[in-house]
Amino acid sequence: MKKTGYSDQIKQRFFRRVLFYTMLFGFLSLVFWIFLFSHLLEIKKINFNEGISEEEQIAFGKAIEDTLEAKILNFIPQNNLILFKKDNIEKVLKDQFKSIKEVVVKKDFPDTLKLEVITRTGQFVFCAQEDCFLVDDSGDIYHQLDAEETSKLKNQLAEIRLKEERVVDLGENLIAPEKAKAYSQLASLTQEELGFELKDIFWINVLAAREVEMETEAGWKIIFSTEESIDEQLAILKKTIKDEVGEKINQLEYIDLRVKGKVFYRLKSDLTEGSDKDI
């Protein structure tokens, strides 16, 4: 009798264990199904921060949706707040849209992605041969312009043209940030600030050039150094025009500010190279 009772206890324990693990397996399977295959955590909405245009939201959203359609191991849906990888979304957007400088993806349960997107702002147009591009304040080439876009931007942004033959690739960090900052500052100069008007096209001989050549609407030129303070060069330029050139401003051929603390200029009537002044 004792052996029979002991045997029954073993059977009961075995049965309980089998029942427990069966229920546990069923519960885990249910959780697994809910998380992976149900629509409970499916990404249904994508929200962007303010400042992103409707056109950009549509384009960015389409790229994200295409990414989320991919399957993990060819059968597990990636369109799931738990499973999708934020790094993948960020990389896809930055690879496909060079206008995006930074992007941060956040999860908002149960069904929403929130994106903080920082887009680049064109500081000037850079042209090499017939190809023109938008450049941001870091010197990054991020958008190639077609003829219509270039024409529209002519009255909005200054255009810097490269004289040397050079192939330019989209996404290339073509211009050092320090030079890009100098170009941006020169591109923003106004007639009210200078007292005369500049043409919208500047010239550099080579990418490594330490100077930029600008032409006024009157036809005379100014040569700035990109290695020295633009503010200091502007101060020298204004002082020279006010104290020395004066009413002869329309007789100028050029003003050269490349040497720190000095100014060289030449009048059309001069037979010599011009004046050398310490400022």
NORQUI-V267692 format. One record per pair of residues at least 24 apart in sequence whose C-alpha atoms are under 10 Angstrom apart, sorted by the first residue. I is the first residue (numbers start at 1). J is the second residue. If there is no record, write none. Layout:
BEGIN
<<I,J> <I,J>>
END
This chain:
BEGIN
<<35,80> <35,81> <35,82> <35,83> <36,76> <36,77> <36,78> <36,79> <36,80> <36,81> <36,82> <36,83> <37,75> <37,76> <37,77> <37,78> <37,79> <37,80> <38,77> <38,80> <39,79> <39,80> <39,110> <39,111> <40,80> <40,81> <40,109> <40,110> <40,111> <41,79> <41,80> <41,81> <41,82> <41,83> <41,109> <41,110> <41,111> <41,112> <42,77> <42,78> <42,79> <42,80> <42,81> <42,82> <42,83> <42,109> <42,110> <42,111> <42,112> <43,68> <43,78> <43,79> <43,80> <43,81> <43,82> <43,84> <43,107> <43,108> <43,109> <43,110> <43,111> <43,112> <43,113> <44,79> <44,80> <44,81> <44,110> <44,111> <44,112> <44,113> <45,108> <45,110> <45,111> <45,112> <45,113> <45,114> <46,105> <46,107> <46,108> <46,111> <46,112> <46,113> <46,114> <46,115> <47,105> <47,106> <47,108> <47,112> <47,113> <47,114> <47,115> <47,116> <48,105> <48,113> <48,114> <48,115> <48,116> <48,117> <49,114> <49,115> <49,116> <49,117> <49,118> <50,116> <50,117> <51,117> <51,118> <51,119> <52,116> <52,117> <52,118> <52,119> <56,97> <59,93> <59,96> <59,97> <60,89> <60,92> <60,93> <60,96> <60,97> <60,115> <60,117> <61,93> <63,89> <63,92> <63,93> <63,96> <63,97> <64,88> <64,89> <64,90> <64,92> <64,93> <65,89> <66,92> <67,92> <67,93> <79,111> <80,110> <80,111> <80,112> <81,106> <81,107> <81,108> <81,109> <81,110> <81,111> <81,112> <81,113> <82,107> <82,109> <82,110> <86,113> <89,115> <90,115> <90,117> <93,117> <95,171> <97,142> <97,143> <97,171> <98,140> <98,141> <98,142> <98,143> <98,144> <98,170> <98,171> <99,134> <99,135> <99,136> <99,140> <99,141> <99,142> <99,143> <99,171> <100,142> <101,136> <101,140> <101,142> <122,157> <122,184> <123,156> <123,157> <123,158> <123,159> <123,180> <123,181> <123,183> <123,184> <123,185> <123,187> <123,188> <124,153> <124,154> <124,156> <124,157> <124,158> <124,159> <124,160> <124,180> <124,183> <124,184> <124,185> <124,186> <124,187> <124,188> <124,200> <125,150> <125,153> <125,154> <125,156> <125,157> <125,158> <125,159> <125,160> <125,161> <125,187> <125,200> <125,201> <126,158> <126,159> <126,160> <126,161> <126,162> <126,168> <126,174> <126,175> <126,201> <126,202> <126,203> <127,159> <127,160> <127,161> <127,162> <127,163> <127,166> <127,168> <127,201> <127,203> <128,160> <128,161> <128,162> <128,163> <128,164> <128,165> <128,166> <128,167> <128,168> <129,161> <129,162> <129,163> <129,164> <129,165> <129,166> <129,167> <129,168> <130,161> <131,161> <131,167> <131,168> <132,159> <132,160> <132,161> <132,168> <133,159> <133,160> <133,168> <133,169> <133,170> <134,159> <134,170> <135,171> <135,172> <135,173> <135,174> <135,175> <135,180> <135,184> <136,173> <136,175> <136,177> <136,180> <136,181> <136,184> <137,175> <137,176> <137,177> <137,178> <137,179> <137,180> <137,181> <137,182> <137,183> <137,184> <138,173> <138,174> <138,175> <138,176> <138,177> <138,178> <138,179> <138,180> <138,181> <139,171> <139,172> <139,173> <139,174> <139,175> <139,176> <139,177> <139,178> <139,179> <139,180> <139,181> <139,183> <139,184> <140,170> <140,171> <140,172> <140,173> <140,174> <140,175> <140,176> <140,177> <140,180> <141,168> <141,169> <141,170> <141,171> <141,172> <141,173> <141,174> <141,175> <142,169> <142,170> <142,171> <142,172> <142,173> <143,169> <143,170> <143,171> <144,168> <144,169> <144,170> <144,171> <154,200> <154,201> <155,200> <156,187> <156,188> <156,200> <157,184> <157,187> <157,188> <157,200> <157,201> <158,183> <158,184> <158,186> <158,187> <158,188> <158,189> <158,198> <158,199> <158,200> <158,201> <158,202> <159,183> <159,187> <159,199> <159,200> <159,201> <159,202> <159,203> <160,187> <160,200> <160,201> <160,202> <160,203> <160,204> <160,212> <160,213> <160,214> <161,201> <161,202> <161,203> <161,204> <161,205> <161,206> <161,212> <161,213> <162,202> <162,203> <162,204> <162,205> <162,206> <162,207> <162,209> <163,203> <163,204> <163,205> <163,206> <163,207> <164,204> <164,205> <164,206> <164,207> <165,205> <165,206> <166,206> <166,207> <174,207> <175,207> <175,208> <176,207> <176,208> <178,226> <178,227> <179,208> <179,209> <179,210> <179,211> <179,212> <179,225> <179,226> <179,227> <180,226> <181,226> <181,230> <182,212> <182,224> <182,225> <182,226> <182,227> <182,228> <182,229> <182,230> <182,231> <183,211> <183,212> <183,224> <183,226> <183,230> <185,230> <185,231> <186,212> <186,214> <186,224> <186,226> <186,230> <186,231> <186,234> <187,214> <189,234> <193,234> <193,238> <194,234> <194,237> <194,238> <195,238> <195,241> <196,249> <198,222> <210,258> <211,256> <211,257> <211,258> <212,258> <213,254> <213,256> <214,254> <214,255> <215,253> <215,254> <216,254> <218,249> <218,250> <218,251> <218,252> <218,253> <219,250> <219,251> <219,252> <219,253> <219,254> <220,249> <220,250> <220,251> <220,252> <220,253> <220,254> <220,255> <220,266> <220,267> <220,268> <221,252> <221,253> <221,254> <221,255> <221,256> <221,265> <222,252> <222,253> <222,254> <222,255> <222,256> <222,257> <222,258> <222,265> <223,254> <223,255> <223,256> <223,257> <223,258> <223,264> <224,255> <224,256> <224,257> <224,258> <224,259> <225,256> <225,257> <225,258> <225,259> <225,260> <226,258> <227,258> <227,259> <227,260> <228,257> <228,258> <228,259> <228,260> <228,261> <229,260> <230,257> <232,257> <232,260> <232,261> <233,257> <233,258> <233,259> <233,260> <233,261> <233,262> <233,263> <235,279> <236,260> <236,261> <236,262> <236,263> <236,278> <236,279> <237,263> <237,279> <239,279> <240,264> <240,265> <240,277> <240,279>>
END
